[in-house]
Amino acid sequence: MALLEVRNLVKRFGGLVATNDVSLTVEKGSITGVIGPNGAGKTTLFALISGFHTPTSGDILFEGRSIVGLKPYDLCRLGITRTFQVVKPFAGKSVLYNAMVGAFVRTNSTAEAERIALDVLRLTGLYEKRDVPAKSLTIVDRKRLEVAKALATRPKLLLLDEVLAGLTPREVTEAVELVRTIRAQGVTILMIEHVMQAVMALCERVHVIHHGEKIAEGTPAEVTRDEKVIQAYLGEKYAAAGSQ
């Protein structure tokens, strides 16, 4: 069953075509990847799905309903939440405070918001740091907090925008397990990622974007063997390593 359908999506910024006739489907309960070079239009796609931009043409359906024109806060209430590449917590506030902000999407009760926030901090490994100011967190913990803030909104669809960027191999492995745990909680995930180790480990299907257009889709194994993907993104060295 499709939770999200993107149909022939076009977004123009003046003379620049950021996305050009992009279509994709995200099945409920799946982990789906979006990969491609920097500047390919991936984050613009997320901005369109999450209501930060309005498409020039095309349609976006969530649970069978067109959501084009809805604002980010409307979409958050419907169950679509995203993270951002550049994390910007409320730096002077505690980790718990940051997570509670997201929880208030679902409740007006401070006690209930705190309960929701504490649950997601346990899930993301930040419970012991709940009283620490967000500005004192390491980069990996700031990324975990970004995910926790999103999870506190109780999403049906979570858009993860390069949450593994800048992490060590060990941290990537831990993050992969966290994403699996989030999916096990019933959250469908659409993720932009450059760390191919994670894409191969997590995603059932992958969509490849280049110059604003989708050039391939399939399983991770299929797209990493696709000659167009190798030439546009992965490179011959990756292809040679993957064939060994």
CORNOR-V589474 format. One record per residue. N is the residue number from 1. RES is the residue in one small letter. PHI is phi in radians with two decimals (999 if undefined). OMEGA is omega in radians with two decimals (NA if undefined). NEAR is the number of other ideal C-beta (glycine too) atoms within 12 Angstrom. Layout:
N:RES:PHI:OMEGA:NEAR ; N:RES:PHI:OMEGA:NEAR
This chain:
1:m:999:-3.13:13 ; 2:a:-1.39:3.02:24 ; 3:l:-1.50:-3.12:35 ; 4:l:-2.26:3.04:44 ; 5:e:-2.25:3.05:30 ; 6:v:-1.86:-3.02:40 ; 7:r:-2.10:2.99:25 ; 8:n:0.87:-3.01:22 ; 9:l:-1.39:3.08:38 ; 10:v:-2.17:3.02:30 ; 11:k:-2.35:3.10:33 ; 12:r:-1.94:2.97:22 ; 13:f:-2.01:-3.02:18 ; 14:g:1.10:3.13:8 ; 15:g:-1.50:-3.12:6 ; 16:l:-1.59:3.06:16 ; 17:v:-1.70:-3.06:22 ; 18:a:-1.42:3.00:30 ; 19:t:-2.31:-3.02:41 ; 20:n:-2.29:3.05:27 ; 21:d:1.05:-3.12:25 ; 22:v:-1.52:3.06:41 ; 23:s:-2.25:3.03:25 ; 24:l:-2.82:3.12:38 ; 25:t:-2.22:3.07:25 ; 26:v:-2.06:-3.13:39 ; 27:e:-1.34:3.11:21 ; 28:k:-1.04:3.11:25 ; 29:g:1.49:-3.06:21 ; 30:s:-1.69:2.88:29 ; 31:i:-2.02:-3.07:37 ; 32:t:-2.04:-3.11:42 ; 33:g:-1.88:2.98:42 ; 34:v:-2.19:-3.13:44 ; 35:i:-2.22:3.12:43 ; 36:g:2.68:-3.11:38 ; 37:p:-1.11:3.00:22 ; 38:n:-1.02:-3.13:18 ; 39:g:1.42:-3.08:16 ; 40:a:-1.34:-3.11:30 ; 41:g:1.96:-3.07:37 ; 42:k:-1.15:-3.12:40 ; 43:t:-1.20:3.03:33 ; 44:t:-1.06:3.08:35 ; 45:l:-1.02:3.11:43 ; 46:f:-1.10:3.14:41 ; 47:a:-1.12:3.09:29 ; 48:l:-1.22:-3.12:41 ; 49:i:-1.12:-3.06:46 ; 50:s:-1.63:3.00:39 ; 51:g:1.53:3.11:27 ; 52:f:-1.38:2.98:24 ; 53:h:-2.22:3.04:28 ; 54:t:-1.85:-3.11:25 ; 55:p:-1.14:3.02:33 ; 56:t:-1.21:3.04:24 ; 57:s:-2.73:-3.08:19 ; 58:g:1.74:-3.07:27 ; 59:d:-2.47:3.06:25 ; 60:i:-2.28:-3.14:44 ; 61:l:-1.99:3.06:27 ; 62:f:-2.15:-3.04:35 ; 63:e:0.92:3.08:21 ; 64:g:1.45:-3.09:15 ; 65:r:-1.99:3.07:20 ; 66:s:-1.19:-3.13:19 ; 67:i:-2.00:3.13:32 ; 68:v:-1.08:3.13:28 ; 69:g:1.69:3.09:16 ; 70:l:-1.33:-3.12:26 ; 71:k:-1.43:3.14:17 ; 72:p:-0.95:-3.12:26 ; 73:y:-1.22:3.05:17 ; 74:d:-1.14:-3.12:18 ; 75:l:-1.19:3.09:34 ; 76:c:-1.09:3.11:33 ; 77:r:-1.15:3.09:22 ; 78:l:-1.26:3.10:30 ; 79:g:2.14:3.09:31 ; 80:i:-1.90:-3.13:41 ; 81:t:-2.31:-3.14:41 ; 82:r:-2.24:2.92:37 ; 83:t:-1.82:-3.11:41 ; 84:f:-2.16:3.11:28 ; 85:q:-1.02:3.13:25 ; 86:v:-1.66:-3.06:16 ; 87:v:-1.38:-3.12:30 ; 88:k:-2.37:3.09:16 ; 89:p:-1.26:2.94:35 ; 90:f:-1.28:-2.85:23 ; 91:a:-1.04:-3.08:18 ; 92:g:-1.47:-3.12:13 ; 93:k:-1.72:-3.10:23 ; 94:s:-1.25:3.05:27 ; 95:v:-1.00:3.13:39 ; 96:l:-1.08:3.11:36 ; 97:y:-0.99:-3.13:30 ; 98:n:-1.02:-3.13:42 ; 99:a:-1.21:-3.14:42 ; 100:m:-1.13:3.12:34 ; 101:v:-0.97:3.10:30 ; 102:g:-1.13:-3.08:39 ; 103:a:-1.13:-3.12:35 ; 104:f:-1.21:2.98:26 ; 105:v:-1.12:-3.03:30 ; 106:r:-1.82:-3.08:25 ; 107:t:-2.67:3.00:19 ; 108:n:-1.73:-3.09:10 ; 109:s:-1.57:3.10:14 ; 110:t:-1.10:-3.14:16 ; 111:a:-1.11:3.13:14 ; 112:e:-1.20:3.09:19 ; 113:a:-1.08:3.11:27 ; 114:e:-1.14:3.13:24 ; 115:r:-1.09:3.11:20 ; 116:i:-1.07:-3.11:30 ; 117:a:-1.10:3.13:40 ; 118:l:-1.13:3.10:28 ; 119:d:-1.06:-3.10:26 ; 120:v:-1.29:3.07:43 ; 121:l:-1.20:3.02:36 ; 122:r:-1.09:-3.11:25 ; 123:l:-1.07:-3.06:28 ; 124:t:-1.62:3.08:41 ; 125:g:1.41:-3.08:26 ; 126:l:-1.95:-3.04:37 ; 127:y:-1.02:-3.10:22 ; 128:e:-1.20:-3.13:16 ; 129:k:-1.89:-3.02:26 ; 130:r:-1.05:-3.10:29 ; 131:d:-1.71:-3.11:18 ; 132:v:-1.42:3.04:25 ; 133:p:-1.09:-3.08:21 ; 134:a:-1.04:-3.09:33 ; 135:k:-1.17:-3.11:19 ; 136:s:-1.61:-3.11:18 ; 137:l:-1.30:2.98:29 ; 138:t:-1.23:-3.13:20 ; 139:i:-1.09:-3.14:21 ; 140:v:-1.16:3.12:28 ; 141:d:-1.28:3.04:32 ; 142:r:-1.14:3.08:35 ; 143:k:-1.17:3.07:38 ; 144:r:-1.10:3.11:41 ; 145:l:-1.16:3.08:47 ; 146:e:-1.02:3.09:43 ; 147:v:-1.18:3.14:44 ; 148:a:-1.08:3.10:46 ; 149:k:-1.01:3.13:43 ; 150:a:-1.17:-3.12:42 ; 151:l:-1.13:-3.14:44 ; 152:a:-1.14:3.08:40 ; 153:t:-1.42:-3.14:38 ; 154:r:1.01:-3.07:31 ; 155:p:-1.32:2.90:39 ; 156:k:-1.58:3.12:30 ; 157:l:-2.19:3.13:43 ; 158:l:-1.94:3.10:45 ; 159:l:-1.71:-3.11:48 ; 160:l:-1.82:-3.07:46 ; 161:d:-1.82:3.07:35 ; 162:e:0.94:-3.13:34 ; 163:v:-1.29:-3.13:44 ; 164:l:-1.70:-3.10:39 ; 165:a:-1.06:3.08:28 ; 166:g:1.45:-3.13:20 ; 167:l:-1.55:3.06:27 ; 168:t:-1.30:3.10:16 ; 169:p:-0.94:3.11:14 ; 170:r:-1.13:3.14:13 ; 171:e:-1.15:3.07:25 ; 172:v:-1.08:3.13:29 ; 173:t:-1.04:3.11:20 ; 174:e:-1.15:3.14:23 ; 175:a:-1.18:3.08:38 ; 176:v:-1.04:3.12:31 ; 177:e:-1.14:3.10:21 ; 178:l:-1.11:3.13:37 ; 179:v:-1.08:3.09:40 ; 180:r:-1.09:3.13:21 ; 181:t:-1.15:3.11:23 ; 182:i:-1.08:3.11:35 ; 183:r:-1.09:3.13:31 ; 184:a:-1.13:3.08:15 ; 185:q:-1.40:3.11:22 ; 186:g:1.74:-3.12:19 ; 187:v:-1.67:3.03:35 ; 188:t:-1.42:-3.01:34 ; 189:i:-2.21:2.96:48 ; 190:l:-2.07:-3.00:47 ; 191:m:-2.24:2.92:47 ; 192:i:-1.61:-3.10:41 ; 193:e:-2.72:3.03:41 ; 194:h:-1.73:-3.11:29 ; 195:v:-1.39:-3.02:29 ; 196:m:-1.15:3.04:31 ; 197:q:-0.96:-3.13:25 ; 198:a:-1.27:3.13:35 ; 199:v:-1.04:-3.13:39 ; 200:m:-1.13:-3.08:26 ; 201:a:-1.36:-2.94:24 ; 202:l:-1.83:-2.85:36 ; 203:c:-1.52:2.99:39 ; 204:e:-1.39:3.10:29 ; 205:r:-2.35:-3.12:29 ; 206:v:-2.31:3.06:42 ; 207:h:-1.97:-3.08:43 ; 208:v:-1.92:-3.12:42 ; 209:i:-1.94:3.09:40 ; 210:h:-2.56:-3.10:30 ; 211:h:0.90:3.07:25 ; 212:g:1.39:-3.11:29 ; 213:e:-2.06:3.05:29 ; 214:k:-1.41:-3.09:34 ; 215:i:-1.88:3.13:31 ; 216:a:-2.89:2.96:31 ; 217:e:-2.68:3.14:30 ; 218:g:2.74:3.03:24 ; 219:t:-1.22:3.08:22 ; 220:p:-0.94:3.14:31 ; 221:a:-1.10:-3.12:19 ; 222:e:-1.19:-3.06:21 ; 223:v:-1.25:3.14:38 ; 224:t:-1.32:3.03:31 ; 225:r:-1.72:-3.08:21 ; 226:d:-1.29:-3.06:28 ; 227:e:-1.09:3.12:18 ; 228:k:-1.11:-3.13:24 ; 229:v:-1.22:3.11:35 ; 230:i:-1.06:-3.10:24 ; 231:q:-1.22:-3.03:17 ; 232:a:-1.46:-2.94:27 ; 233:y:-2.45:-2.96:33 ; 234:l:-1.32:-3.12:33 ; 235:g:1.52:-3.07:17 ; 236:e:-1.16:-3.14:15 ; 237:k:-1.10:3.11:12 ; 238:y:-1.14:-3.12:25 ; 239:a:-1.07:3.14:22 ; 240:a:-1.15:3.13:13 ; 241:a:-1.16:-3.11:15 ; 242:g:-1.23:-3.11:22 ; 243:s:-1.53:-3.11:13 ; 244:q:-1.42:NA:7
